[in-house]
Amino acid sequence: MQINELPRYDMSINTTGCCPRFNPEGWDGQDLHFRDKPMVRAVTMSAMHVPLNMGRVLSRVQGHIADVGALDPNDCIVLTRDISPWASEHYFSVGKPVEDEEMTTLSGDFITKVFEGPYREARNWYQEMHDPVRTRGGTPGDVYFFYTTCPRCAKAYGKNDVVGVAETCAA
């Protein structure tokens, strides 16, 4: 993929009024290259990796992004990673600055892998994300997950697709 480009995120099927049904076509096995990609960073609290205030924080951030028109439907991803058993950080791709939120950038080369299953599998998926990086001769860096639907929408659609995004560091 080109620098700062993402696979197409199809938002056309949204029967829940919340999250669109995720179409994994084009997301598995992609090479992503980010160079100072503008992002909003938010932190949520957890208890032993179980989110405590994720819904409230993500709703606030998405509201601020919508308020300033910073959502680009052709550049839509929210990357999540646990930074400890007590906190997670979330990076929202944006097209312009968002007031009242922490702005940052993300740079690096990444490999994607699509998983399907319950959120509790994330610890296993985390380990699996190292394999494609090593297969390509790299050293695994940070691993993020793009949770494509909230738990309520995953239940409504009958499946839960999650995209692993692993940073590839030079060996």
Chimera marker file (.cmm) of the C-alpha trace (Angstrom):
<marker_set name="trace">
<marker id="1" x="0.000" y="0.000" z="0.000" r="1" g="1" b="0" radius="0.5"/>
<marker id="2" x="1.040" y="3.602" z="-0.474" r="1" g="1" b="0" radius="0.5"/>
<marker id="3" x="2.328" y="5.616" z="2.489" r="1" g="1" b="0" radius="0.5"/>
<marker id="4" x="-0.466" y="6.414" z="4.992" r="1" g="1" b="0" radius="0.5"/>
<marker id="5" x="-3.011" y="4.490" z="2.913" r="1" g="1" b="0" radius="0.5"/>
<marker id="6" x="-5.414" y="1.918" z="4.366" r="1" g="1" b="0" radius="0.5"/>
<marker id="7" x="-7.466" y="-0.832" z="2.740" r="1" g="1" b="0" radius="0.5"/>
<marker id="8" x="-11.027" y="0.211" z="1.911" r="1" g="1" b="0" radius="0.5"/>
<marker id="9" x="-13.352" y="0.202" z="4.902" r="1" g="1" b="0" radius="0.5"/>
<marker id="10" x="-16.814" y="-0.498" z="3.520" r="1" g="1" b="0" radius="0.5"/>
<marker id="11" x="-19.382" y="1.395" z="5.615" r="1" g="1" b="0" radius="0.5"/>
<marker id="12" x="-22.321" y="0.689" z="3.296" r="1" g="1" b="0" radius="0.5"/>
<marker id="13" x="-23.994" y="-2.070" z="5.348" r="1" g="1" b="0" radius="0.5"/>
<marker id="14" x="-25.072" y="-0.767" z="8.733" r="1" g="1" b="0" radius="0.5"/>
<marker id="15" x="-28.203" y="-2.488" z="9.980" r="1" g="1" b="0" radius="0.5"/>
<marker id="16" x="-27.451" y="-1.739" z="13.646" r="1" g="1" b="0" radius="0.5"/>
<marker id="17" x="-27.229" y="2.045" z="13.385" r="1" g="1" b="0" radius="0.5"/>
<marker id="18" x="-23.933" y="1.772" z="15.270" r="1" g="1" b="0" radius="0.5"/>
<marker id="19" x="-21.042" y="-0.110" z="13.617" r="1" g="1" b="0" radius="0.5"/>
<marker id="20" x="-21.078" y="-1.038" z="9.929" r="1" g="1" b="0" radius="0.5"/>
<marker id="21" x="-20.722" y="-4.724" z="9.068" r="1" g="1" b="0" radius="0.5"/>
<marker id="22" x="-17.018" y="-5.309" z="8.427" r="1" g="1" b="0" radius="0.5"/>
<marker id="23" x="-15.966" y="-6.637" z="5.032" r="1" g="1" b="0" radius="0.5"/>
<marker id="24" x="-12.521" y="-8.234" z="5.544" r="1" g="1" b="0" radius="0.5"/>
<marker id="25" x="-11.735" y="-8.290" z="1.820" r="1" g="1" b="0" radius="0.5"/>
<marker id="26" x="-8.421" y="-6.538" z="1.235" r="1" g="1" b="0" radius="0.5"/>
<marker id="27" x="-7.447" y="-6.348" z="4.919" r="1" g="1" b="0" radius="0.5"/>
<marker id="28" x="-5.634" y="-9.667" z="5.438" r="1" g="1" b="0" radius="0.5"/>
<marker id="29" x="-1.899" y="-9.790" z="4.749" r="1" g="1" b="0" radius="0.5"/>
<marker id="30" x="-1.559" y="-6.107" z="3.866" r="1" g="1" b="0" radius="0.5"/>
<marker id="31" x="1.631" y="-4.094" z="4.282" r="1" g="1" b="0" radius="0.5"/>
<marker id="32" x="0.860" y="-0.709" z="5.808" r="1" g="1" b="0" radius="0.5"/>
<marker id="33" x="3.404" y="2.112" z="5.752" r="1" g="1" b="0" radius="0.5"/>
<marker id="34" x="2.728" y="5.048" z="8.063" r="1" g="1" b="0" radius="0.5"/>
<marker id="35" x="4.844" y="8.190" z="8.005" r="1" g="1" b="0" radius="0.5"/>
<marker id="36" x="3.681" y="10.852" z="10.464" r="1" g="1" b="0" radius="0.5"/>
<marker id="37" x="0.099" y="9.621" z="10.010" r="1" g="1" b="0" radius="0.5"/>
<marker id="38" x="-2.157" y="12.032" z="11.979" r="1" g="1" b="0" radius="0.5"/>
<marker id="39" x="-3.923" y="10.319" z="14.862" r="1" g="1" b="0" radius="0.5"/>
<marker id="40" x="-5.907" y="11.159" z="17.970" r="1" g="1" b="0" radius="0.5"/>
<marker id="41" x="-4.585" y="9.258" z="20.990" r="1" g="1" b="0" radius="0.5"/>
<marker id="42" x="-6.854" y="8.326" z="23.888" r="1" g="1" b="0" radius="0.5"/>
<marker id="43" x="-6.252" y="6.157" z="26.961" r="1" g="1" b="0" radius="0.5"/>
<marker id="44" x="-8.780" y="3.922" z="28.700" r="1" g="1" b="0" radius="0.5"/>
<marker id="45" x="-8.635" y="2.212" z="32.067" r="1" g="1" b="0" radius="0.5"/>
<marker id="46" x="-8.658" y="-1.562" z="32.470" r="1" g="1" b="0" radius="0.5"/>
<marker id="47" x="-8.647" y="-4.125" z="35.257" r="1" g="1" b="0" radius="0.5"/>
<marker id="48" x="-6.396" y="-7.028" z="34.259" r="1" g="1" b="0" radius="0.5"/>
<marker id="49" x="-6.931" y="-6.168" z="30.555" r="1" g="1" b="0" radius="0.5"/>
<marker id="50" x="-10.731" y="-5.933" z="30.913" r="1" g="1" b="0" radius="0.5"/>
<marker id="51" x="-11.866" y="-2.471" z="29.681" r="1" g="1" b="0" radius="0.5"/>
<marker id="52" x="-13.621" y="-0.295" z="32.250" r="1" g="1" b="0" radius="0.5"/>
<marker id="53" x="-14.406" y="2.985" z="30.496" r="1" g="1" b="0" radius="0.5"/>
<marker id="54" x="-13.830" y="2.189" z="26.822" r="1" g="1" b="0" radius="0.5"/>
<marker id="55" x="-17.377" y="2.964" z="25.661" r="1" g="1" b="0" radius="0.5"/>
<marker id="56" x="-17.390" y="6.391" z="27.291" r="1" g="1" b="0" radius="0.5"/>
<marker id="57" x="-13.910" y="7.361" z="26.069" r="1" g="1" b="0" radius="0.5"/>
<marker id="58" x="-14.411" y="6.128" z="22.499" r="1" g="1" b="0" radius="0.5"/>
<marker id="59" x="-17.805" y="7.863" z="22.277" r="1" g="1" b="0" radius="0.5"/>
<marker id="60" x="-16.257" y="11.128" z="23.470" r="1" g="1" b="0" radius="0.5"/>
<marker id="61" x="-13.388" y="10.952" z="20.975" r="1" g="1" b="0" radius="0.5"/>
<marker id="62" x="-15.618" y="9.941" z="18.062" r="1" g="1" b="0" radius="0.5"/>
<marker id="63" x="-17.958" y="12.799" z="18.937" r="1" g="1" b="0" radius="0.5"/>
<marker id="64" x="-15.099" y="15.311" z="18.884" r="1" g="1" b="0" radius="0.5"/>
<marker id="65" x="-13.854" y="13.869" z="15.574" r="1" g="1" b="0" radius="0.5"/>
<marker id="66" x="-17.346" y="14.204" z="14.066" r="1" g="1" b="0" radius="0.5"/>
<marker id="67" x="-17.780" y="17.736" z="15.454" r="1" g="1" b="0" radius="0.5"/>
<marker id="68" x="-14.797" y="19.027" z="13.450" r="1" g="1" b="0" radius="0.5"/>
<marker id="69" x="-15.354" y="16.821" z="10.385" r="1" g="1" b="0" radius="0.5"/>
<marker id="70" x="-12.048" y="14.987" z="10.841" r="1" g="1" b="0" radius="0.5"/>
<marker id="71" x="-13.349" y="11.527" z="9.885" r="1" g="1" b="0" radius="0.5"/>
<marker id="72" x="-12.334" y="10.459" z="6.399" r="1" g="1" b="0" radius="0.5"/>
<marker id="73" x="-14.378" y="7.373" z="5.414" r="1" g="1" b="0" radius="0.5"/>
<marker id="74" x="-11.551" y="6.375" z="3.056" r="1" g="1" b="0" radius="0.5"/>
<marker id="75" x="-9.023" y="6.461" z="5.903" r="1" g="1" b="0" radius="0.5"/>
<marker id="76" x="-10.812" y="4.877" z="8.842" r="1" g="1" b="0" radius="0.5"/>
<marker id="77" x="-9.088" y="2.819" z="11.539" r="1" g="1" b="0" radius="0.5"/>
<marker id="78" x="-8.861" y="2.778" z="15.332" r="1" g="1" b="0" radius="0.5"/>
<marker id="79" x="-5.779" y="0.947" z="16.587" r="1" g="1" b="0" radius="0.5"/>
<marker id="80" x="-5.800" y="-0.369" z="20.155" r="1" g="1" b="0" radius="0.5"/>
<marker id="81" x="-3.033" y="-1.830" z="22.280" r="1" g="1" b="0" radius="0.5"/>
<marker id="82" x="-2.740" y="-2.695" z="25.921" r="1" g="1" b="0" radius="0.5"/>
<marker id="83" x="0.055" y="-0.708" z="27.527" r="1" g="1" b="0" radius="0.5"/>
<marker id="84" x="-0.384" y="-2.493" z="30.865" r="1" g="1" b="0" radius="0.5"/>
<marker id="85" x="-2.965" y="-4.686" z="32.611" r="1" g="1" b="0" radius="0.5"/>
<marker id="86" x="-4.495" y="-1.385" z="33.775" r="1" g="1" b="0" radius="0.5"/>
<marker id="87" x="-4.616" y="0.739" z="30.627" r="1" g="1" b="0" radius="0.5"/>
<marker id="88" x="-4.997" y="0.658" z="26.847" r="1" g="1" b="0" radius="0.5"/>
<marker id="89" x="-4.256" y="3.283" z="24.270" r="1" g="1" b="0" radius="0.5"/>
<marker id="90" x="-6.289" y="3.930" z="21.149" r="1" g="1" b="0" radius="0.5"/>
<marker id="91" x="-5.202" y="5.693" z="17.959" r="1" g="1" b="0" radius="0.5"/>
<marker id="92" x="-7.925" y="7.149" z="15.724" r="1" g="1" b="0" radius="0.5"/>
<marker id="93" x="-6.948" y="8.028" z="12.161" r="1" g="1" b="0" radius="0.5"/>
<marker id="94" x="-8.024" y="11.602" z="11.395" r="1" g="1" b="0" radius="0.5"/>
<marker id="95" x="-7.866" y="13.981" z="8.474" r="1" g="1" b="0" radius="0.5"/>
<marker id="96" x="-7.263" y="17.137" z="10.500" r="1" g="1" b="0" radius="0.5"/>
<marker id="97" x="-6.603" y="18.299" z="14.080" r="1" g="1" b="0" radius="0.5"/>
<marker id="98" x="-9.245" y="17.603" z="16.711" r="1" g="1" b="0" radius="0.5"/>
<marker id="99" x="-9.584" y="20.152" z="19.500" r="1" g="1" b="0" radius="0.5"/>
<marker id="100" x="-9.881" y="18.865" z="23.072" r="1" g="1" b="0" radius="0.5"/>
<marker id="101" x="-8.070" y="15.616" z="22.165" r="1" g="1" b="0" radius="0.5"/>
<marker id="102" x="-4.421" y="14.577" z="22.207" r="1" g="1" b="0" radius="0.5"/>
<marker id="103" x="-3.000" y="14.750" z="18.685" r="1" g="1" b="0" radius="0.5"/>
<marker id="104" x="-0.032" y="12.598" z="17.677" r="1" g="1" b="0" radius="0.5"/>
<marker id="105" x="1.389" y="10.844" z="14.644" r="1" g="1" b="0" radius="0.5"/>
<marker id="106" x="2.199" y="7.223" z="13.927" r="1" g="1" b="0" radius="0.5"/>
<marker id="107" x="5.129" y="6.063" z="11.803" r="1" g="1" b="0" radius="0.5"/>
<marker id="108" x="6.311" y="2.586" z="10.912" r="1" g="1" b="0" radius="0.5"/>
<marker id="109" x="5.787" y="-0.420" z="8.705" r="1" g="1" b="0" radius="0.5"/>
<marker id="110" x="3.073" y="-2.895" z="9.654" r="1" g="1" b="0" radius="0.5"/>
<marker id="111" x="1.568" y="-6.222" z="8.573" r="1" g="1" b="0" radius="0.5"/>
<marker id="112" x="-2.133" y="-7.037" z="8.980" r="1" g="1" b="0" radius="0.5"/>
<marker id="113" x="-3.952" y="-10.276" z="9.737" r="1" g="1" b="0" radius="0.5"/>
<marker id="114" x="-7.722" y="-10.721" z="10.043" r="1" g="1" b="0" radius="0.5"/>
<marker id="115" x="-9.047" y="-12.832" z="12.913" r="1" g="1" b="0" radius="0.5"/>
<marker id="116" x="-12.598" y="-13.902" z="13.664" r="1" g="1" b="0" radius="0.5"/>
<marker id="117" x="-13.760" y="-14.848" z="17.126" r="1" g="1" b="0" radius="0.5"/>
<marker id="118" x="-14.456" y="-13.555" z="20.627" r="1" g="1" b="0" radius="0.5"/>
<marker id="119" x="-12.447" y="-10.691" z="22.112" r="1" g="1" b="0" radius="0.5"/>
<marker id="120" x="-10.988" y="-13.029" z="24.757" r="1" g="1" b="0" radius="0.5"/>
<marker id="121" x="-8.837" y="-14.551" z="21.989" r="1" g="1" b="0" radius="0.5"/>
<marker id="122" x="-6.809" y="-11.329" z="21.670" r="1" g="1" b="0" radius="0.5"/>
<marker id="123" x="-3.950" y="-12.668" z="23.824" r="1" g="1" b="0" radius="0.5"/>
<marker id="124" x="-3.561" y="-15.618" z="21.410" r="1" g="1" b="0" radius="0.5"/>
<marker id="125" x="-3.865" y="-13.344" z="18.382" r="1" g="1" b="0" radius="0.5"/>
<marker id="126" x="-1.164" y="-11.125" z="19.863" r="1" g="1" b="0" radius="0.5"/>
<marker id="127" x="1.267" y="-14.060" z="19.763" r="1" g="1" b="0" radius="0.5"/>
<marker id="128" x="0.117" y="-15.065" z="16.264" r="1" g="1" b="0" radius="0.5"/>
<marker id="129" x="0.886" y="-11.567" z="14.965" r="1" g="1" b="0" radius="0.5"/>
<marker id="130" x="4.606" y="-12.182" z="15.497" r="1" g="1" b="0" radius="0.5"/>
<marker id="131" x="4.661" y="-15.031" z="12.942" r="1" g="1" b="0" radius="0.5"/>
<marker id="132" x="4.039" y="-13.049" z="9.727" r="1" g="1" b="0" radius="0.5"/>
<marker id="133" x="6.605" y="-10.456" z="10.819" r="1" g="1" b="0" radius="0.5"/>
<marker id="134" x="9.269" y="-13.112" z="11.399" r="1" g="1" b="0" radius="0.5"/>
<marker id="135" x="8.304" y="-14.947" z="8.186" r="1" g="1" b="0" radius="0.5"/>
<marker id="136" x="9.165" y="-11.782" z="6.283" r="1" g="1" b="0" radius="0.5"/>
<marker id="137" x="12.509" y="-11.469" z="8.064" r="1" g="1" b="0" radius="0.5"/>
<marker id="138" x="11.550" y="-8.698" z="10.469" r="1" g="1" b="0" radius="0.5"/>
<marker id="139" x="11.504" y="-8.294" z="14.221" r="1" g="1" b="0" radius="0.5"/>
<marker id="140" x="8.066" y="-7.809" z="15.776" r="1" g="1" b="0" radius="0.5"/>
<marker id="141" x="7.432" y="-4.404" z="17.326" r="1" g="1" b="0" radius="0.5"/>
<marker id="142" x="4.192" y="-3.096" z="18.804" r="1" g="1" b="0" radius="0.5"/>
<marker id="143" x="1.013" y="-5.060" z="18.079" r="1" g="1" b="0" radius="0.5"/>
<marker id="144" x="-2.299" y="-3.249" z="17.730" r="1" g="1" b="0" radius="0.5"/>
<marker id="145" x="-5.826" y="-4.474" z="17.103" r="1" g="1" b="0" radius="0.5"/>
<marker id="146" x="-8.539" y="-2.862" z="15.022" r="1" g="1" b="0" radius="0.5"/>
<marker id="147" x="-11.770" y="-3.985" z="16.678" r="1" g="1" b="0" radius="0.5"/>
<marker id="148" x="-14.073" y="-3.553" z="13.693" r="1" g="1" b="0" radius="0.5"/>
<marker id="149" x="-17.345" y="-3.671" z="15.652" r="1" g="1" b="0" radius="0.5"/>
<marker id="150" x="-18.456" y="-3.150" z="19.223" r="1" g="1" b="0" radius="0.5"/>
<marker id="151" x="-19.607" y="-6.250" z="21.156" r="1" g="1" b="0" radius="0.5"/>
<marker id="152" x="-23.293" y="-5.424" z="20.588" r="1" g="1" b="0" radius="0.5"/>
<marker id="153" x="-22.847" y="-5.120" z="16.815" r="1" g="1" b="0" radius="0.5"/>
<marker id="154" x="-20.652" y="-8.241" z="16.637" r="1" g="1" b="0" radius="0.5"/>
<marker id="155" x="-23.501" y="-10.156" z="18.255" r="1" g="1" b="0" radius="0.5"/>
<marker id="156" x="-26.055" y="-8.640" z="15.860" r="1" g="1" b="0" radius="0.5"/>
<marker id="157" x="-23.945" y="-9.519" z="12.796" r="1" g="1" b="0" radius="0.5"/>
<marker id="158" x="-23.143" y="-12.995" z="14.112" r="1" g="1" b="0" radius="0.5"/>
<marker id="159" x="-19.376" y="-12.623" z="13.796" r="1" g="1" b="0" radius="0.5"/>
<marker id="160" x="-16.564" y="-10.619" z="15.275" r="1" g="1" b="0" radius="0.5"/>
<marker id="161" x="-13.780" y="-9.643" z="12.881" r="1" g="1" b="0" radius="0.5"/>
<marker id="162" x="-10.635" y="-8.156" z="14.394" r="1" g="1" b="0" radius="0.5"/>
<marker id="163" x="-7.633" y="-6.956" z="12.396" r="1" g="1" b="0" radius="0.5"/>
<marker id="164" x="-4.217" y="-7.484" z="13.966" r="1" g="1" b="0" radius="0.5"/>
<marker id="165" x="-1.669" y="-4.840" z="12.983" r="1" g="1" b="0" radius="0.5"/>
<marker id="166" x="1.945" y="-5.720" z="13.844" r="1" g="1" b="0" radius="0.5"/>
<marker id="167" x="4.841" y="-3.338" z="13.514" r="1" g="1" b="0" radius="0.5"/>
<marker id="168" x="7.753" y="-4.723" z="11.506" r="1" g="1" b="0" radius="0.5"/>
<marker id="169" x="11.142" y="-3.576" z="12.735" r="1" g="1" b="0" radius="0.5"/>
<marker id="170" x="14.346" y="-4.204" z="10.798" r="1" g="1" b="0" radius="0.5"/>
<marker id="171" x="16.069" y="-7.415" z="11.848" r="1" g="1" b="0" radius="0.5"/>
<link id1="1" id2="2" r="1" g="1" b="0" radius="0.2"/>
<link id1="2" id2="3" r="1" g="1" b="0" radius="0.2"/>
<link id1="3" id2="4" r="1" g="1" b="0" radius="0.2"/>
<link id1="4" id2="5" r="1" g="1" b="0" radius="0.2"/>
<link id1="5" id2="6" r="1" g="1" b="0" radius="0.2"/>
<link id1="6" id2="7" r="1" g="1" b="0" radius="0.2"/>
<link id1="7" id2="8" r="1" g="1" b="0" radius="0.2"/>
<link id1="8" id2="9" r="1" g="1" b="0" radius="0.2"/>
<link id1="9" id2="10" r="1" g="1" b="0" radius="0.2"/>
<link id1="10" id2="11" r="1" g="1" b="0" radius="0.2"/>
<link id1="11" id2="12" r="1" g="1" b="0" radius="0.2"/>
<link id1="12" id2="13" r="1" g="1" b="0" radius="0.2"/>
<link id1="13" id2="14" r="1" g="1" b="0" radius="0.2"/>
<link id1="14" id2="15" r="1" g="1" b="0" radius="0.2"/>
<link id1="15" id2="16" r="1" g="1" b="0" radius="0.2"/>
<link id1="16" id2="17" r="1" g="1" b="0" radius="0.2"/>
<link id1="17" id2="18" r="1" g="1" b="0" radius="0.2"/>
<link id1="18" id2="19" r="1" g="1" b="0" radius="0.2"/>
<link id1="19" id2="20" r="1" g="1" b="0" radius="0.2"/>
<link id1="20" id2="21" r="1" g="1" b="0" radius="0.2"/>
<link id1="21" id2="22" r="1" g="1" b="0" radius="0.2"/>
<link id1="22" id2="23" r="1" g="1" b="0" radius="0.2"/>
<link id1="23" id2="24" r="1" g="1" b="0" radius="0.2"/>
<link id1="24" id2="25" r="1" g="1" b="0" radius="0.2"/>
<link id1="25" id2="26" r="1" g="1" b="0" radius="0.2"/>
<link id1="26" id2="27" r="1" g="1" b="0" radius="0.2"/>
<link id1="27" id2="28" r="1" g="1" b="0" radius="0.2"/>
<link id1="28" id2="29" r="1" g="1" b="0" radius="0.2"/>
<link id1="29" id2="30" r="1" g="1" b="0" radius="0.2"/>
<link id1="30" id2="31" r="1" g="1" b="0" radius="0.2"/>
<link id1="31" id2="32" r="1" g="1" b="0" radius="0.2"/>
<link id1="32" id2="33" r="1" g="1" b="0" radius="0.2"/>
<link id1="33" id2="34" r="1" g="1" b="0" radius="0.2"/>
<link id1="34" id2="35" r="1" g="1" b="0" radius="0.2"/>
<link id1="35" id2="36" r="1" g="1" b="0" radius="0.2"/>
<link id1="36" id2="37" r="1" g="1" b="0" radius="0.2"/>
<link id1="37" id2="38" r="1" g="1" b="0" radius="0.2"/>
<link id1="38" id2="39" r="1" g="1" b="0" radius="0.2"/>
<link id1="39" id2="40" r="1" g="1" b="0" radius="0.2"/>
<link id1="40" id2="41" r="1" g="1" b="0" radius="0.2"/>
<link id1="41" id2="42" r="1" g="1" b="0" radius="0.2"/>
<link id1="42" id2="43" r="1" g="1" b="0" radius="0.2"/>
<link id1="43" id2="44" r="1" g="1" b="0" radius="0.2"/>
<link id1="44" id2="45" r="1" g="1" b="0" radius="0.2"/>
<link id1="45" id2="46" r="1" g="1" b="0" radius="0.2"/>
<link id1="46" id2="47" r="1" g="1" b="0" radius="0.2"/>
<link id1="47" id2="48" r="1" g="1" b="0" radius="0.2"/>
<link id1="48" id2="49" r="1" g="1" b="0" radius="0.2"/>
<link id1="49" id2="50" r="1" g="1" b="0" radius="0.2"/>
<link id1="50" id2="51" r="1" g="1" b="0" radius="0.2"/>
<link id1="51" id2="52" r="1" g="1" b="0" radius="0.2"/>
<link id1="52" id2="53" r="1" g="1" b="0" radius="0.2"/>
<link id1="53" id2="54" r="1" g="1" b="0" radius="0.2"/>
<link id1="54" id2="55" r="1" g="1" b="0" radius="0.2"/>
<link id1="55" id2="56" r="1" g="1" b="0" radius="0.2"/>
<link id1="56" id2="57" r="1" g="1" b="0" radius="0.2"/>
<link id1="57" id2="58" r="1" g="1" b="0" radius="0.2"/>
<link id1="58" id2="59" r="1" g="1" b="0" radius="0.2"/>
<link id1="59" id2="60" r="1" g="1" b="0" radius="0.2"/>
<link id1="60" id2="61" r="1" g="1" b="0" radius="0.2"/>
<link id1="61" id2="62" r="1" g="1" b="0" radius="0.2"/>
<link id1="62" id2="63" r="1" g="1" b="0" radius="0.2"/>
<link id1="63" id2="64" r="1" g="1" b="0" radius="0.2"/>
<link id1="64" id2="65" r="1" g="1" b="0" radius="0.2"/>
<link id1="65" id2="66" r="1" g="1" b="0" radius="0.2"/>
<link id1="66" id2="67" r="1" g="1" b="0" radius="0.2"/>
<link id1="67" id2="68" r="1" g="1" b="0" radius="0.2"/>
<link id1="68" id2="69" r="1" g="1" b="0" radius="0.2"/>
<link id1="69" id2="70" r="1" g="1" b="0" radius="0.2"/>
<link id1="70" id2="71" r="1" g="1" b="0" radius="0.2"/>
<link id1="71" id2="72" r="1" g="1" b="0" radius="0.2"/>
<link id1="72" id2="73" r="1" g="1" b="0" radius="0.2"/>
<link id1="73" id2="74" r="1" g="1" b="0" radius="0.2"/>
<link id1="74" id2="75" r="1" g="1" b="0" radius="0.2"/>
<link id1="75" id2="76" r="1" g="1" b="0" radius="0.2"/>
<link id1="76" id2="77" r="1" g="1" b="0" radius="0.2"/>
<link id1="77" id2="78" r="1" g="1" b="0" radius="0.2"/>
<link id1="78" id2="79" r="1" g="1" b="0" radius="0.2"/>
<link id1="79" id2="80" r="1" g="1" b="0" radius="0.2"/>
<link id1="80" id2="81" r="1" g="1" b="0" radius="0.2"/>
<link id1="81" id2="82" r="1" g="1" b="0" radius="0.2"/>
<link id1="82" id2="83" r="1" g="1" b="0" radius="0.2"/>
<link id1="83" id2="84" r="1" g="1" b="0" radius="0.2"/>
<link id1="84" id2="85" r="1" g="1" b="0" radius="0.2"/>
<link id1="85" id2="86" r="1" g="1" b="0" radius="0.2"/>
<link id1="86" id2="87" r="1" g="1" b="0" radius="0.2"/>
<link id1="87" id2="88" r="1" g="1" b="0" radius="0.2"/>
<link id1="88" id2="89" r="1" g="1" b="0" radius="0.2"/>
<link id1="89" id2="90" r="1" g="1" b="0" radius="0.2"/>
<link id1="90" id2="91" r="1" g="1" b="0" radius="0.2"/>
<link id1="91" id2="92" r="1" g="1" b="0" radius="0.2"/>
<link id1="92" id2="93" r="1" g="1" b="0" radius="0.2"/>
<link id1="93" id2="94" r="1" g="1" b="0" radius="0.2"/>
<link id1="94" id2="95" r="1" g="1" b="0" radius="0.2"/>
<link id1="95" id2="96" r="1" g="1" b="0" radius="0.2"/>
<link id1="96" id2="97" r="1" g="1" b="0" radius="0.2"/>
<link id1="97" id2="98" r="1" g="1" b="0" radius="0.2"/>
<link id1="98" id2="99" r="1" g="1" b="0" radius="0.2"/>
<link id1="99" id2="100" r="1" g="1" b="0" radius="0.2"/>
<link id1="100" id2="101" r="1" g="1" b="0" radius="0.2"/>
<link id1="101" id2="102" r="1" g="1" b="0" radius="0.2"/>
<link id1="102" id2="103" r="1" g="1" b="0" radius="0.2"/>
<link id1="103" id2="104" r="1" g="1" b="0" radius="0.2"/>
<link id1="104" id2="105" r="1" g="1" b="0" radius="0.2"/>
<link id1="105" id2="106" r="1" g="1" b="0" radius="0.2"/>
<link id1="106" id2="107" r="1" g="1" b="0" radius="0.2"/>
<link id1="107" id2="108" r="1" g="1" b="0" radius="0.2"/>
<link id1="108" id2="109" r="1" g="1" b="0" radius="0.2"/>
<link id1="109" id2="110" r="1" g="1" b="0" radius="0.2"/>
<link id1="110" id2="111" r="1" g="1" b="0" radius="0.2"/>
<link id1="111" id2="112" r="1" g="1" b="0" radius="0.2"/>
<link id1="112" id2="113" r="1" g="1" b="0" radius="0.2"/>
<link id1="113" id2="114" r="1" g="1" b="0" radius="0.2"/>
<link id1="114" id2="115" r="1" g="1" b="0" radius="0.2"/>
<link id1="115" id2="116" r="1" g="1" b="0" radius="0.2"/>
<link id1="116" id2="117" r="1" g="1" b="0" radius="0.2"/>
<link id1="117" id2="118" r="1" g="1" b="0" radius="0.2"/>
<link id1="118" id2="119" r="1" g="1" b="0" radius="0.2"/>
<link id1="119" id2="120" r="1" g="1" b="0" radius="0.2"/>
<link id1="120" id2="121" r="1" g="1" b="0" radius="0.2"/>
<link id1="121" id2="122" r="1" g="1" b="0" radius="0.2"/>
<link id1="122" id2="123" r="1" g="1" b="0" radius="0.2"/>
<link id1="123" id2="124" r="1" g="1" b="0" radius="0.2"/>
<link id1="124" id2="125" r="1" g="1" b="0" radius="0.2"/>
<link id1="125" id2="126" r="1" g="1" b="0" radius="0.2"/>
<link id1="126" id2="127" r="1" g="1" b="0" radius="0.2"/>
<link id1="127" id2="128" r="1" g="1" b="0" radius="0.2"/>
<link id1="128" id2="129" r="1" g="1" b="0" radius="0.2"/>
<link id1="129" id2="130" r="1" g="1" b="0" radius="0.2"/>
<link id1="130" id2="131" r="1" g="1" b="0" radius="0.2"/>
<link id1="131" id2="132" r="1" g="1" b="0" radius="0.2"/>
<link id1="132" id2="133" r="1" g="1" b="0" radius="0.2"/>
<link id1="133" id2="134" r="1" g="1" b="0" radius="0.2"/>
<link id1="134" id2="135" r="1" g="1" b="0" radius="0.2"/>
<link id1="135" id2="136" r="1" g="1" b="0" radius="0.2"/>
<link id1="136" id2="137" r="1" g="1" b="0" radius="0.2"/>
<link id1="137" id2="138" r="1" g="1" b="0" radius="0.2"/>
<link id1="138" id2="139" r="1" g="1" b="0" radius="0.2"/>
<link id1="139" id2="140" r="1" g="1" b="0" radius="0.2"/>
<link id1="140" id2="141" r="1" g="1" b="0" radius="0.2"/>
<link id1="141" id2="142" r="1" g="1" b="0" radius="0.2"/>
<link id1="142" id2="143" r="1" g="1" b="0" radius="0.2"/>
<link id1="143" id2="144" r="1" g="1" b="0" radius="0.2"/>
<link id1="144" id2="145" r="1" g="1" b="0" radius="0.2"/>
<link id1="145" id2="146" r="1" g="1" b="0" radius="0.2"/>
<link id1="146" id2="147" r="1" g="1" b="0" radius="0.2"/>
<link id1="147" id2="148" r="1" g="1" b="0" radius="0.2"/>
<link id1="148" id2="149" r="1" g="1" b="0" radius="0.2"/>
<link id1="149" id2="150" r="1" g="1" b="0" radius="0.2"/>
<link id1="150" id2="151" r="1" g="1" b="0" radius="0.2"/>
<link id1="151" id2="152" r="1" g="1" b="0" radius="0.2"/>
<link id1="152" id2="153" r="1" g="1" b="0" radius="0.2"/>
<link id1="153" id2="154" r="1" g="1" b="0" radius="0.2"/>
<link id1="154" id2="155" r="1" g="1" b="0" radius="0.2"/>
<link id1="155" id2="156" r="1" g="1" b="0" radius="0.2"/>
<link id1="156" id2="157" r="1" g="1" b="0" radius="0.2"/>
<link id1="157" id2="158" r="1" g="1" b="0" radius="0.2"/>
<link id1="158" id2="159" r="1" g="1" b="0" radius="0.2"/>
<link id1="159" id2="160" r="1" g="1" b="0" radius="0.2"/>
<link id1="160" id2="161" r="1" g="1" b="0" radius="0.2"/>
<link id1="161" id2="162" r="1" g="1" b="0" radius="0.2"/>
<link id1="162" id2="163" r="1" g="1" b="0" radius="0.2"/>
<link id1="163" id2="164" r="1" g="1" b="0" radius="0.2"/>
<link id1="164" id2="165" r="1" g="1" b="0" radius="0.2"/>
<link id1="165" id2="166" r="1" g="1" b="0" radius="0.2"/>
<link id1="166" id2="167" r="1" g="1" b="0" radius="0.2"/>
<link id1="167" id2="168" r="1" g="1" b="0" radius="0.2"/>
<link id1="168" id2="169" r="1" g="1" b="0" radius="0.2"/>
<link id1="169" id2="170" r="1" g="1" b="0" radius="0.2"/>
<link id1="170" id2="171" r="1" g="1" b="0" radius="0.2"/>
</marker_set>
